[in-house]
């Protein structure tokens, strides 16, 4: 046993670049805290229905993809430790803020209270202070991949772009499906960084902030192009978190289809097989890959995607910031390499457990939100991003749904840029062009430039104040966020 000070020192000393979690060891679930064998990534797991973890947010120097980097990190590692629990577990997470600035935590995608010591993004945990988060994961919470990151307004993009992100896994019924239980599992947190010659993060320019910053160093689990093993005739389960501030990933695996078994809010009802996936900021993906080739190496590619660019000064904005974001050449995120052969042949499951009840159309008319941008004048001159023509004000209540109600929300994007919109606390079902809801739970929705998007949401269980916002985190910090107060 070691005390807390020794524990933090040990974590800091052992900090390495290149973190990935291999979670095929089912018996390890009885271990509360251990370093994942062969991965360098620290894991906190629940024991006796209680997850206890210590996170220290700190500024530190690490090796990132073979480069010296001075970043913000949880427990000295980028990405941060993996948290793992089950529905019904109690969570006690002590945050020690050793950063030179205030921070807090958002438990992205978790359906937990928005107030007190739970998913309270209005907390200010000052530099040098500690705060203990305590909450219970509901008994009916879906299994899935969620994540933890700072959410102090005005600092979110800066702190996330410096590395503060950690995966949060909730285990459940989907993990017992024989094919999925037999799969080799890798969790990859996708992040991008812009580092200077001395390893410090390069501060973004005004056009970078307006577009949403993208770093030239892209990592998967802290590694540039990690090699991931797959068995011939076996299955590989890739679980991805888009923890980039602004970057959209257009994913394609050479010579292999991607079999989606889960999205933001948990498992799908049936597997969706696609050739490529547009993966937007804040989203998570749970994907199976079949080992159908005789051998070789295959690249997981990030293909170009034009997410739009700001317009200002009569449409001349594109001249200010260089290339439009997302339009660079294809790049390799990871390499899937055949190593060995499975003792038996596995294929993708035909169906997945559980039911997803489509939410009915509500009696009330939809809530409509106009997404906009413009110039901020005066002392804070620069670009302003808005919802319904207003920048964020945490003291203002922008919408007040009733607990237990179902609502339909519509986003109208009047800007020339795509905006991935995120709602805290309550997952939703995207409504398609035919008016029917998707049988999947999500918490991020893409609203394309000049377009519209809609979803249905049930405000279950919890009263209190939370937010909706653009998950291009620079846009959130520049005002594209609004309060949502759930009322009994």
C-alpha positions as CSV (number, residue, x, y, z in Angstrom):
1,X,0.0,0.0,0.0
2,X,1.2,3.5,-0.7
3,X,-0.1,6.8,0.4
4,X,-1.6,9.4,-1.9
5,X,1.5,11.5,-2.2
6,X,3.6,8.5,-3.1
7,X,0.9,7.4,-5.6
8,X,0.9,10.7,-7.4
9,X,4.7,10.7,-7.5
10,X,4.8,7.2,-8.9
11,X,2.3,8.1,-11.6
12,X,4.2,11.3,-12.6
13,X,7.5,9.4,-12.8
14,X,6.0,6.7,-14.9
15,X,4.3,9.0,-17.4
16,X,4.8,7.9,-20.9
17,X,3.6,8.9,-24.3
18,X,1.4,6.3,-26.0
19,X,-1.5,5.0,-24.0
20,X,-4.0,2.3,-25.1
21,X,-6.1,0.0,-23.0
22,X,-6.5,-3.7,-23.8
23,X,-9.5,-4.9,-21.8
24,X,-9.8,-8.6,-22.6
25,X,-8.9,-9.7,-19.0
26,X,-12.3,-10.2,-17.5
27,X,-10.9,-11.5,-14.2
28,X,-9.2,-8.2,-13.7
29,X,-12.6,-6.6,-12.9
30,X,-12.0,-7.5,-9.2
31,X,-9.0,-5.1,-9.1
32,X,-9.8,-1.5,-8.1
33,X,-6.7,0.1,-9.4
34,X,-3.9,-1.3,-11.6
35,X,-1.6,-0.4,-14.4
36,X,-2.8,-2.1,-17.6
37,X,-0.2,-4.7,-18.5
38,X,1.8,-3.8,-21.5
39,X,-0.1,-0.6,-22.2
40,X,1.3,2.0,-19.8
41,X,-2.3,3.2,-19.2
42,X,-3.7,3.4,-15.7
43,X,-7.1,1.8,-15.0
44,X,-9.5,2.4,-12.1
45,X,-12.2,-0.3,-11.8
46,X,-15.1,-0.6,-9.4
47,X,-14.9,-3.1,-6.6
48,X,-18.0,-4.2,-4.6
49,X,-20.1,-1.7,-6.6
50,X,-17.9,1.3,-5.8
51,X,-15.5,3.0,-8.2
52,X,-12.9,5.1,-6.3
53,X,-10.4,7.1,-8.2
54,X,-7.9,9.9,-7.7
55,X,-7.2,12.3,-10.6
56,X,-4.6,14.9,-10.5
57,X,-4.9,17.6,-13.2
58,X,-1.3,18.8,-13.7
59,X,1.0,20.5,-16.1
60,X,3.8,18.2,-17.0
61,X,6.4,17.2,-19.6
62,X,5.9,13.8,-21.3
63,X,6.9,12.0,-24.4
64,X,4.1,12.2,-26.9
65,X,4.4,10.2,-30.1
66,X,8.2,10.3,-29.7
67,X,8.2,14.1,-29.2
68,X,8.8,16.1,-26.0
69,X,5.6,17.8,-25.1
70,X,4.6,20.1,-22.2
71,X,0.9,19.4,-21.7
72,X,-1.9,19.3,-19.2
73,X,-2.5,15.7,-18.0
74,X,-4.5,13.6,-15.6
75,X,-2.1,11.7,-13.4
76,X,0.8,12.6,-15.7
77,X,-0.5,10.7,-18.8
78,X,-2.2,11.7,-22.0
79,X,-4.9,10.5,-22.5
80,X,-5.8,10.1,-18.9
81,X,-6.6,6.9,-16.9
82,X,-9.5,4.7,-17.8
83,X,-12.4,4.6,-15.5
84,X,-14.6,1.5,-15.5
85,X,-17.8,0.7,-13.7
86,X,-21.3,-0.8,-14.0
87,X,-24.8,0.4,-13.8
88,X,-25.8,0.9,-10.1
89,X,-22.2,1.6,-9.0
90,X,-21.3,4.4,-6.7
91,X,-18.6,6.7,-7.9
92,X,-16.1,8.7,-5.7
93,X,-13.6,10.6,-7.8
94,X,-11.2,13.0,-6.1
95,X,-9.9,15.8,-8.3
96,X,-6.7,17.5,-7.3
97,X,-6.2,20.6,-9.3
98,X,-2.5,21.1,-9.7
99,X,-2.9,23.2,-12.9
100,X,-2.0,26.9,-12.9
101,X,-5.6,27.8,-13.4
102,X,-9.2,26.8,-12.4
103,X,-10.9,23.8,-13.9
104,X,-13.7,21.3,-13.3
105,X,-15.0,18.0,-14.8
106,X,-17.7,17.0,-17.2
107,X,-18.8,13.4,-17.4
108,X,-19.6,13.4,-21.1
109,X,-22.6,11.2,-21.9
110,X,-23.4,10.0,-18.4
111,X,-27.0,10.2,-17.3
112,X,-26.4,11.6,-13.8
113,X,-27.5,14.7,-11.8
114,X,-26.3,18.0,-13.3
115,X,-25.8,19.6,-9.9
116,X,-23.9,19.2,-6.6
117,X,-21.0,16.9,-6.8
118,X,-22.0,15.1,-10.0
119,X,-22.0,16.5,-13.6
120,X,-21.9,20.1,-12.4
121,X,-20.1,22.2,-15.1
122,X,-20.8,25.4,-13.1
123,X,-18.2,24.5,-10.5
124,X,-15.0,26.4,-10.3
125,X,-12.2,24.3,-8.8
126,X,-9.4,26.8,-8.3
127,X,-5.7,26.1,-8.8
128,X,-4.4,24.2,-5.8
129,X,-7.8,23.1,-4.6
130,X,-9.3,19.6,-4.4
131,X,-12.9,18.6,-5.0
132,X,-14.6,15.2,-4.6
133,X,-17.2,14.1,-7.1
134,X,-19.8,11.7,-5.8
135,X,-22.7,10.1,-7.6
136,X,-24.5,6.9,-8.4
137,X,-24.8,5.5,-11.9
138,X,-28.5,4.7,-12.4
139,X,-29.4,1.0,-12.3
140,X,-30.9,1.2,-15.8
141,X,-27.9,3.1,-17.3
142,X,-26.8,1.7,-20.7
143,X,-23.4,0.1,-21.1
144,X,-21.1,2.1,-23.3
145,X,-18.1,4.3,-23.7
146,X,-18.2,7.8,-22.2
147,X,-15.5,10.2,-21.3
148,X,-14.3,12.9,-18.8
149,X,-12.9,16.3,-19.7
150,X,-12.8,19.8,-18.3
151,X,-15.8,22.1,-18.8
152,X,-15.0,25.5,-17.3
153,X,-16.5,28.0,-19.8
154,X,-13.8,30.1,-21.5
155,X,-11.1,27.5,-20.8
156,X,-12.6,24.3,-22.3
157,X,-10.8,24.3,-25.6
158,X,-7.4,25.3,-24.1
159,X,-7.5,22.6,-21.5
160,X,-8.8,19.8,-23.7
161,X,-6.3,20.8,-26.5
162,X,-3.5,20.3,-24.0
163,X,-4.5,16.7,-23.3
164,X,-7.1,16.6,-20.5
165,X,-9.4,13.7,-21.5
166,X,-10.0,10.3,-20.1
167,X,-12.3,7.4,-21.1
168,X,-15.1,6.2,-18.8
169,X,-16.4,2.7,-19.6
170,X,-19.7,1.3,-18.3
171,X,-19.8,-2.5,-18.6
172,X,-23.1,-4.3,-19.2
173,X,-25.1,-6.7,-21.3
174,X,-23.4,-6.0,-24.6
175,X,-20.1,-7.1,-23.1
176,X,-21.5,-10.6,-22.5
177,X,-22.4,-11.3,-26.2
178,X,-20.2,-14.2,-27.1
179,X,-18.7,-12.6,-30.2
180,X,-18.0,-9.3,-28.4
181,X,-16.6,-11.0,-25.3
182,X,-14.3,-13.0,-27.6
183,X,-13.1,-10.0,-29.4
184,X,-9.7,-8.3,-28.7
185,X,-10.7,-4.8,-27.4
186,X,-8.8,-1.6,-27.8
187,X,-9.9,1.8,-26.6
188,X,-8.4,4.7,-28.6
189,X,-8.8,8.3,-27.6
190,X,-8.3,10.5,-30.7
191,X,-6.5,13.8,-30.0
192,X,-4.6,16.4,-32.0
193,X,-1.9,18.8,-30.8
194,X,0.1,21.7,-32.2
195,X,3.5,21.7,-30.6
196,X,6.3,24.2,-30.9
197,X,10.0,23.4,-31.2
198,X,10.3,23.4,-27.4
199,X,7.4,21.1,-26.9
200,X,5.0,23.7,-25.7
201,X,1.5,24.0,-27.2
202,X,1.3,26.7,-29.8
203,X,-1.4,29.3,-29.0
204,X,-4.0,29.4,-31.8
205,X,-4.4,32.5,-33.9
206,X,-7.7,34.4,-34.2
207,X,-8.6,32.5,-37.4
208,X,-7.8,29.2,-35.7
209,X,-10.2,30.1,-32.9
210,X,-12.9,31.1,-35.3
211,X,-12.5,28.0,-37.5
212,X,-11.9,25.7,-34.5
213,X,-8.3,24.8,-33.9
214,X,-6.8,21.6,-35.5
215,X,-3.3,20.3,-34.5
216,X,-0.9,18.9,-37.0
217,X,0.1,16.0,-34.6
218,X,-2.8,13.5,-34.5
219,X,-2.6,10.7,-31.9
220,X,-4.6,7.6,-31.1
221,X,-4.2,6.8,-27.5
222,X,-1.2,9.1,-27.3
223,X,0.6,7.4,-30.2
224,X,1.0,8.4,-33.8
225,X,-0.1,5.5,-35.9
226,X,-0.2,2.7,-33.2
227,X,-0.1,-0.9,-34.5
228,X,-3.1,-3.0,-33.3
229,X,-3.1,-6.8,-33.6
230,X,-5.9,-8.8,-35.1
231,X,-6.2,-12.6,-35.4
232,X,-7.1,-14.2,-38.7
233,X,-10.7,-15.4,-38.3
234,X,-10.9,-13.4,-35.0
235,X,-12.7,-10.2,-34.1
236,X,-11.2,-6.8,-33.1
237,X,-13.4,-4.4,-31.1
238,X,-12.3,-0.8,-31.6
239,X,-13.8,1.7,-29.2
240,X,-13.1,5.3,-30.2
241,X,-13.5,8.6,-28.5
242,X,-13.2,11.8,-30.5
243,X,-11.5,14.0,-27.9
244,X,-10.2,16.6,-30.4
245,X,-11.3,20.2,-29.9
246,X,-12.5,20.6,-33.5
247,X,-11.3,17.9,-35.8
248,X,-13.8,15.7,-37.7
249,X,-12.5,12.2,-38.6
250,X,-13.7,10.5,-41.7
251,X,-12.8,6.9,-40.9
252,X,-12.1,4.1,-43.4
253,X,-10.2,0.8,-42.8
254,X,-8.4,-0.6,-45.9
255,X,-10.1,-3.7,-47.3
256,X,-12.3,-4.2,-44.3
257,X,-15.9,-3.0,-43.6
258,X,-16.6,-1.4,-40.2
259,X,-19.4,-3.1,-38.2
260,X,-20.9,-0.5,-35.8
261,X,-22.3,-2.1,-32.6
262,X,-22.6,1.0,-30.5
263,X,-22.6,4.8,-30.6
264,X,-22.6,7.6,-28.0
265,X,-25.3,6.3,-25.6
266,X,-24.6,2.6,-25.9
267,X,-25.3,-0.5,-28.0
268,X,-27.4,-0.5,-31.1
269,X,-30.2,-2.9,-31.6
270,X,-28.6,-4.4,-34.7
271,X,-25.2,-4.2,-36.3
272,X,-24.7,-1.5,-39.0
273,X,-22.1,-2.3,-41.6
274,X,-20.5,0.6,-43.4
275,X,-17.4,1.4,-45.5
276,X,-16.6,4.7,-43.8
277,X,-17.8,6.7,-40.8
278,X,-17.9,10.5,-40.2
279,X,-16.8,10.8,-36.6
280,X,-17.6,14.3,-35.1
281,X,-16.1,16.0,-32.0
282,X,-17.4,14.5,-28.7
283,X,-18.7,11.3,-30.3
284,X,-17.9,7.7,-29.4
285,X,-17.9,4.6,-31.6
286,X,-18.0,0.9,-30.8
287,X,-16.9,-1.0,-34.0
288,X,-16.1,-4.6,-34.8
289,X,-13.5,-5.6,-37.4
290,X,-13.6,-9.2,-38.8
291,X,-10.2,-10.9,-39.4
292,X,-11.1,-12.0,-42.9
293,X,-7.7,-11.6,-44.6
294,X,-5.0,-14.1,-44.7
295,X,-2.5,-11.7,-43.3
296,X,-0.9,-8.3,-43.8
297,X,-1.2,-4.7,-42.5
298,X,-4.1,-2.4,-43.2
299,X,-4.4,1.3,-42.4
300,X,-7.2,3.0,-40.5
301,X,-7.4,6.1,-42.5
302,X,-8.7,9.6,-41.8
303,X,-10.0,10.9,-45.1
304,X,-10.5,14.6,-45.9
305,X,-13.8,16.2,-44.9
306,X,-14.7,19.8,-45.5
307,X,-16.5,21.1,-42.4
308,X,-16.8,24.6,-43.8
309,X,-15.1,27.9,-42.9
310,X,-16.0,31.2,-41.4
311,X,-17.2,34.0,-43.6
312,X,-16.5,37.6,-42.8
313,X,-15.5,40.9,-44.5
314,X,-17.7,40.1,-47.5
315,X,-16.7,36.5,-47.7
316,X,-13.0,37.1,-47.5
317,X,-12.6,35.1,-44.2
318,X,-11.1,32.1,-46.0
319,X,-8.1,34.3,-46.8
320,X,-7.2,34.8,-43.1
321,X,-6.8,31.3,-41.9
322,X,-5.0,29.3,-44.6
323,X,-6.5,26.0,-45.8
324,X,-10.1,25.2,-44.8
325,X,-10.1,22.9,-41.8
326,X,-10.4,19.2,-42.6
327,X,-9.3,19.5,-46.2
328,X,-5.7,18.2,-45.8
329,X,-4.6,14.9,-47.4
330,X,-5.6,11.5,-46.1
331,X,-3.6,10.3,-43.0
332,X,-3.1,7.1,-41.1
333,X,-4.6,7.0,-37.6
334,X,-3.6,3.4,-36.8
335,X,-2.4,0.2,-38.5
336,X,-4.3,-3.1,-38.1
337,X,-1.8,-6.0,-38.4
338,X,-2.6,-9.7,-38.6
339,X,-0.7,-11.6,-35.9
340,X,-1.7,-15.2,-35.4
341,X,-4.9,-17.2,-36.0
342,X,-8.0,-17.6,-33.9
343,X,-8.6,-21.2,-32.6
344,X,-12.2,-20.8,-33.9
345,X,-13.7,-18.6,-36.6
346,X,-15.8,-15.7,-35.2
347,X,-18.2,-13.5,-37.1
348,X,-20.2,-10.4,-36.3
349,X,-23.3,-11.1,-34.1
350,X,-26.6,-11.0,-35.9
351,X,-28.4,-9.1,-33.2
352,X,-27.5,-7.2,-30.0
353,X,-29.2,-7.4,-26.6
354,X,-31.8,-4.9,-25.3
355,X,-34.5,-2.9,-26.8
356,X,-34.5,0.8,-27.8
357,X,-38.0,2.2,-27.6
358,X,-38.6,4.9,-30.2
359,X,-39.6,8.1,-28.5
360,X,-43.1,9.3,-29.7
361,X,-43.7,12.7,-31.2
362,X,-44.5,15.1,-28.4
363,X,-47.8,17.1,-28.3
364,X,-46.0,20.4,-28.0
365,X,-44.4,22.0,-31.0
366,X,-40.7,21.6,-31.4
367,X,-38.2,23.9,-29.8
368,X,-36.2,25.7,-32.5
369,X,-32.6,27.0,-32.0
370,X,-30.9,29.3,-34.5
371,X,-27.1,28.8,-34.7
372,X,-25.3,32.0,-35.7
373,X,-22.0,33.8,-35.9
374,X,-21.0,37.4,-36.2
375,X,-18.5,40.0,-35.2
376,X,-18.2,41.0,-31.6
377,X,-17.4,44.7,-31.3
378,X,-15.9,46.8,-28.5
379,X,-13.3,45.6,-25.9
380,X,-13.9,41.9,-26.8
381,X,-13.6,42.4,-30.6
382,X,-13.5,39.1,-32.5
383,X,-15.9,36.4,-33.8
384,X,-19.0,35.7,-31.8
385,X,-20.9,32.4,-32.0
386,X,-24.5,32.3,-30.8
387,X,-27.6,30.3,-30.1
388,X,-30.7,32.3,-30.9
389,X,-28.6,35.4,-31.4
390,X,-27.2,35.4,-27.9
391,X,-23.8,34.4,-26.5
392,X,-23.7,32.2,-23.4
393,X,-24.7,33.6,-20.1
394,X,-24.6,31.1,-17.2
395,X,-27.0,33.3,-15.2
396,X,-29.7,33.3,-17.8
397,X,-32.2,30.4,-18.3
398,X,-32.6,29.8,-22.0
399,X,-34.9,26.8,-21.9
400,X,-36.8,25.1,-19.1
401,X,-38.2,21.6,-20.0
402,X,-40.2,19.6,-17.4
403,X,-38.7,16.5,-15.8
404,X,-40.4,13.5,-17.4
405,X,-41.4,15.3,-20.6
406,X,-40.5,14.4,-24.2
407,X,-39.5,17.3,-26.5
408,X,-38.4,17.6,-30.1
409,X,-35.6,20.0,-30.7
410,X,-34.6,21.5,-34.1
411,X,-31.3,23.2,-34.9
412,X,-31.2,25.7,-37.8
413,X,-27.7,26.4,-38.8
414,X,-27.4,29.8,-40.4
415,X,-23.6,29.7,-40.6
416,X,-21.2,28.4,-43.3
417,X,-19.7,25.9,-40.9
418,X,-20.8,22.5,-39.6
419,X,-21.6,22.5,-35.9
420,X,-21.7,19.3,-33.7
421,X,-24.3,20.1,-31.0
422,X,-24.1,18.3,-27.6
423,X,-26.7,18.1,-24.9
424,X,-25.6,17.2,-21.4
425,X,-27.3,14.7,-19.0
426,X,-30.1,13.3,-21.3
427,X,-29.4,11.2,-24.4
428,X,-31.6,11.7,-27.5
429,X,-32.8,10.0,-30.7
430,X,-32.1,11.7,-34.0
431,X,-35.2,12.2,-36.1
432,X,-34.6,11.3,-39.8
433,X,-36.0,12.9,-42.9
434,X,-39.0,10.6,-42.8
435,X,-39.9,11.9,-39.4
436,X,-39.1,8.7,-37.5
437,X,-36.6,8.6,-34.6
438,X,-33.4,6.6,-35.0
439,X,-33.2,3.6,-32.7
440,X,-30.0,4.7,-31.1
441,X,-29.1,6.9,-28.1
442,X,-26.8,9.8,-28.9
443,X,-25.6,13.0,-27.2
444,X,-24.0,14.7,-30.2
445,X,-25.7,15.6,-33.4
446,X,-24.2,17.1,-36.6
447,X,-25.9,20.2,-37.9
448,X,-24.4,20.9,-41.4
449,X,-23.7,24.3,-42.7
450,X,-26.9,26.0,-43.9
451,X,-28.9,23.0,-42.8
452,X,-31.2,21.7,-40.1
453,X,-31.1,18.7,-37.7
454,X,-33.6,17.5,-35.1
455,X,-33.9,15.0,-32.3
456,X,-36.3,13.8,-29.6
457,X,-35.3,13.8,-25.9
458,X,-36.9,12.6,-22.7
459,X,-35.8,14.6,-19.7
460,X,-35.7,11.7,-17.2
461,X,-35.0,11.6,-13.5
462,X,-33.0,14.8,-12.7
463,X,-33.9,18.4,-12.1
464,X,-31.3,21.1,-12.3
465,X,-29.4,23.4,-14.6
466,X,-27.1,22.1,-17.4
467,X,-26.2,23.2,-21.0
468,X,-26.3,22.5,-24.7
469,X,-23.4,23.7,-26.9
470,X,-21.3,23.2,-30.0
471,X,-18.6,20.6,-29.5
472,X,-16.2,22.5,-31.6
473,X,-14.9,23.7,-28.2
474,X,-13.5,27.0,-29.5
475,X,-17.1,27.9,-30.6
476,X,-18.4,26.9,-27.2
477,X,-15.9,29.2,-25.5
478,X,-16.8,32.0,-28.0
479,X,-20.5,31.8,-27.0
480,X,-22.3,28.9,-28.8
481,X,-23.7,27.5,-25.6
482,X,-27.1,27.9,-23.8
483,X,-28.5,26.9,-20.4
484,X,-31.1,24.2,-20.0
485,X,-32.9,24.0,-16.6
486,X,-34.9,20.8,-16.0
487,X,-37.8,21.6,-13.7
488,X,-40.1,19.4,-11.7
